[in-house]
Amino acid sequence: MTWAGAPDAPPSTRIVALLPSLPATERRVGEAVVADRAGTVERTAQELAEAVGVGRASVVRAAQAFGYDGYPQLRVALAREIALEQSSAPPADAGTSLTGAVHAATRRFAARLAHSMAALTEEALVDVVATLDRAERVLVVANGLSAPLGLDLQLRLTAAGRPAELLGDALAQQIAARQLGAASACVVLSGSGVNRATLDTVRAARASGARVLALTSFARSPVAEGADVTLVVPPITDGFHDELVHTSRAALVLLVEQVVELLVAHRGERGRAARAAALSVLGDGLQD
């Protein structure tokens, strides 16, 4: 189980995306690395192993799971990541006002956003866009705190001339997914990748022969493992725990918007005509 995302993705992105699925000892190594990247750069594999309380072999296996030949290559990648962050770091917020807190959070988000998108691969994006274009039916599935993203994607796809279905009831989702068929696509949005109702629908879609496309935060989550193609956007926060507590879906929202934009461009005149029709309807609905 190793990193299969973009080869230029920084180590923090790789670790956060893989963390929930790693064996316990390697997960502890990953958590320690993310918690103290600068300290990791200064440590040998043996020193890190002793600090974490695992064997040296676990440190080496963890580095390899993150997509590096070994621990020395991980240290180099961490040093490069830190240097790039320092060269482009925004100024610290000196205020304590509510607006100051919002501005500081926005800057932190902006600083981490590029890292989150670094996990995407060209092959996966091309596959997702092409599948959405040619599918006879598209079922959008999203539950829990990802449900608003599902509605957003369904509305955007429909406005782009790619009609999509969205059902709020979990049982109805499974029934619809089981009836999709091989010429259809099931698009699954799940930040955590472990929502039970969503996983049940993924299994139903696969049983129907439909192609499953997943947008999620973790590369080795059950949703990602059950999909035919996965777009991984690690959370802006620091890991699986923070993803569950803070439940930010901001990076996934941006990905949803961009996938639809890529689909419109891919469809050429069909996409432009659909967008013009949608804008016409919106214009008719506005009052002076």
C-alpha positions in Angstrom: 0.0 0.0 0.0 2.0 3.0 -1.3 1.4 6.4 -2.6 -0.3 6.3 -6.1 -1.1 10.0 -6.5 0.8 12.8 -8.3 4.6 12.2 -8.1 5.2 15.9 -7.2 2.8 15.9 -4.3 4.6 17.1 -1.1 5.0 14.7 1.8 2.4 16.3 4.0 -0.2 15.8 1.4 0.8 12.1 0.9 0.8 11.4 4.6 -2.5 13.0 5.4 -4.2 11.2 2.5 -2.8 7.8 3.5 -2.8 8.0 7.3 -6.2 6.4 8.1 -5.4 3.2 6.1 -1.8 2.6 7.4 -0.9 -0.2 9.9 -0.8 1.1 13.5 3.0 1.5 13.8 3.3 3.2 10.4 0.4 5.5 11.2 2.2 6.6 14.4 5.2 7.4 12.3 3.1 9.4 9.9 1.4 11.3 12.7 4.8 12.1 14.3 6.2 13.4 10.9 3.2 15.7 10.3 3.3 17.0 13.9 7.0 17.9 13.6 8.3 18.1 10.1 11.3 20.2 10.9 12.3 17.9 13.7 11.9 14.9 11.4 14.4 16.5 8.9 17.0 16.5 11.7 16.4 13.0 12.9 17.8 9.7 11.6 15.5 6.8 11.0 16.6 5.2 14.3 16.1 8.5 16.2 12.6 8.9 14.9 11.8 5.2 15.7 12.9 5.7 19.3 10.9 8.9 19.6 7.7 7.3 18.3 8.3 4.0 20.1 8.4 1.7 17.0 11.1 -0.3 15.3 13.4 1.3 12.7 11.8 -1.0 10.0 8.4 0.7 10.7 10.0 4.1 9.9 11.4 2.8 6.6 8.1 1.1 5.6 6.2 4.3 6.4 8.6 6.3 4.2 8.1 3.8 1.4 4.3 3.9 1.9 4.5 7.6 1.3 6.0 7.0 -2.1 9.7 7.5 -1.3 12.6 5.0 -1.9 13.5 5.3 1.8 13.7 7.5 4.9 16.5 9.8 3.5 14.4 10.7 0.5 11.5 11.5 2.8 13.7 13.9 4.8 14.8 15.7 1.7 11.2 16.1 0.5 10.2 17.4 3.9 13.1 20.0 3.9 12.0 21.1 0.4 8.4 21.4 1.5 9.3 23.5 4.5 11.5 25.8 2.5 8.8 26.4 -0.1 6.3 27.3 2.6 8.7 29.7 4.3 9.4 31.5 1.0 5.8 32.1 0.3 4.4 32.4 3.9 1.8 35.1 4.4 2.3 37.7 7.1 1.2 36.7 10.6 -2.0 38.2 11.8 -1.4 40.5 14.7 -5.0 41.3 15.6 -7.4 39.5 18.0 -10.7 40.7 16.4 -13.2 38.4 14.8 -12.3 39.8 11.3 -8.7 39.2 12.1 -9.4 35.6 13.0 -11.3 35.1 9.7 -8.5 36.7 7.7 -5.9 34.5 9.5 -7.9 31.3 8.8 -8.3 32.3 5.2 -4.5 32.8 4.8 -3.9 29.4 6.4 -6.4 27.8 4.0 -4.8 29.5 1.0 -1.3 28.3 2.1 -2.5 24.7 2.4 -4.8 24.6 -0.7 -2.1 24.0 -3.3 -0.9 21.0 -1.2 -4.4 19.5 -1.2 -4.7 19.8 -4.9 -1.3 18.3 -5.4 -2.6 14.8 -4.9 -4.7 14.9 -8.1 -3.4 13.1 -11.2 -4.0 14.0 -14.9 -5.0 10.4 -15.7 -7.7 10.4 -13.0 -9.1 13.8 -14.0 -9.2 12.8 -17.7 -11.0 9.5 -16.7 -13.6 11.2 -14.6 -14.4 13.9 -17.2 -14.7 11.4 -20.0 -16.9 9.0 -17.9 -19.3 11.9 -17.0 -19.5 12.9 -20.6 -20.4 9.5 -22.1 -22.5 8.0 -19.3 -26.2 7.3 -20.1 -27.1 8.1 -16.4 -25.3 9.8 -13.6 -26.2 9.2 -10.0 -24.7 11.5 -7.4 -24.3 10.1 -4.0 -23.4 12.0 -0.8 -24.5 11.6 2.8 -23.9 13.2 6.1 -21.8 16.4 6.1 -20.9 15.8 2.4 -24.6 15.9 1.4 -24.5 19.7 0.5 -21.6 18.9 -1.9 -23.8 16.3 -3.6 -26.5 18.8 -4.2 -24.0 21.3 -5.5 -22.5 18.8 -8.0 -26.0 17.6 -9.2 -27.1 21.2 -9.9 -23.9 22.1 -11.6 -23.9 19.0 -13.8 -27.5 19.6 -14.8 -26.8 23.2 -15.6 -23.9 22.1 -17.7 -26.1 19.9 -19.9 -25.2 16.7 -18.1 -28.4 15.8 -16.2 -27.7 14.0 -12.9 -29.8 12.4 -10.2 -29.6 12.9 -6.5 -31.7 11.1 -3.9 -31.7 12.1 -0.2 -32.8 8.8 1.2 -30.1 6.2 1.8 -32.3 3.2 0.8 -33.5 5.0 -2.3 -29.8 5.7 -3.2 -29.1 2.0 -3.1 -32.1 1.0 -5.2 -31.2 3.6 -7.8 -27.6 2.5 -7.8 -28.5 -1.2 -8.2 -30.4 -0.3 -11.4 -27.8 1.9 -13.1 -26.2 -0.6 -15.4 -22.8 -0.7 -17.2 -23.4 2.4 -19.3 -24.0 4.6 -16.2 -21.8 6.3 -13.6 -22.2 6.8 -9.9 -20.3 9.8 -8.5 -19.6 9.5 -4.8 -18.6 12.4 -2.6 -17.3 11.6 0.9 -14.8 13.6 2.9 -14.1 10.8 5.4 -14.6 8.0 2.9 -16.2 5.8 5.6 -19.9 6.7 5.6 -21.8 3.5 5.9 -24.8 4.5 3.7 -22.4 5.8 1.0 -20.5 2.5 1.1 -23.6 0.5 0.7 -24.6 2.5 -2.3 -21.1 2.1 -3.8 -21.5 -1.7 -3.5 -24.9 -1.5 -5.2 -23.5 0.6 -8.0 -20.7 -1.8 -8.6 -23.1 -4.8 -8.6 -25.0 -3.1 -11.4 -21.9 -2.8 -13.5 -21.8 1.0 -13.3 -18.6 3.0 -13.1 -17.9 4.5 -9.7 -16.2 7.8 -9.5 -15.1 9.0 -6.0 -14.2 12.4 -4.7 -12.7 12.0 -1.2 -10.1 13.2 1.2 -8.2 10.0 1.9 -6.5 7.8 -0.7 -7.0 4.5 1.0 -10.4 4.9 2.5 -13.1 2.3 1.8 -14.8 4.6 -0.6 -11.6 5.1 -2.6 -10.9 1.4 -2.6 -14.4 0.7 -3.9 -14.2 3.2 -6.7 -13.0 2.6 -10.3 -11.3 6.0 -10.2 -10.7 8.4 -7.3 -9.9 12.1 -7.1 -8.1 12.6 -3.7 -8.1 16.0 -2.1 -6.5 15.7 1.4 -8.2 17.9 4.0 -6.9 21.4 4.7 -6.7 20.4 8.3 -4.0 18.1 9.6 -5.5 14.7 9.5 -8.4 12.3 9.9 -9.3 13.4 13.4 -9.4 17.1 12.4 -11.4 16.2 9.3 -14.1 14.6 11.5 -14.1 17.4 14.1 -13.8 20.5 11.9 -15.5 18.9 8.9 -14.2 21.4 6.3 -15.3 20.5 2.8 -13.9 23.7 1.2 -11.2 21.9 -0.8 -13.8 19.4 -2.1 -16.1 22.2 -3.0 -13.4 23.7 -5.2 -12.8 20.3 -6.8 -16.5 19.9 -7.6 -16.6 23.3 -9.3 -13.4 22.5 -11.3 -14.6 19.1 -12.4 -17.7 20.7 -13.9 -15.7 23.4 -15.6 -13.4 20.7 -17.2 -16.5 18.8 -18.3 -18.0 22.0 -20.0 -14.7 22.6 -21.8 -14.5 18.9 -22.8 -17.9 19.0 -24.4 -17.1 22.0 -26.5 -20.1 23.5 -28.3 -22.5 21.2 -26.4 -21.1 22.5 -23.1 -21.2 26.2 -24.2 -24.8 25.8 -25.5 -25.9 24.2 -22.2 -24.3 27.0 -20.2 -26.0 29.6 -22.4 -29.4 27.9 -21.8 -28.9 27.8 -18.1 -27.9 31.5 -18.0 -31.0 32.3 -20.0 -33.2 30.7 -17.5 -31.4 32.4 -14.6 -31.8 35.7 -16.4 -35.5 35.2 -16.9 -35.9 34.6 -13.2 -34.4 37.9 -12.1 -36.5 41.0 -11.5 -35.4 44.6 -12.1 
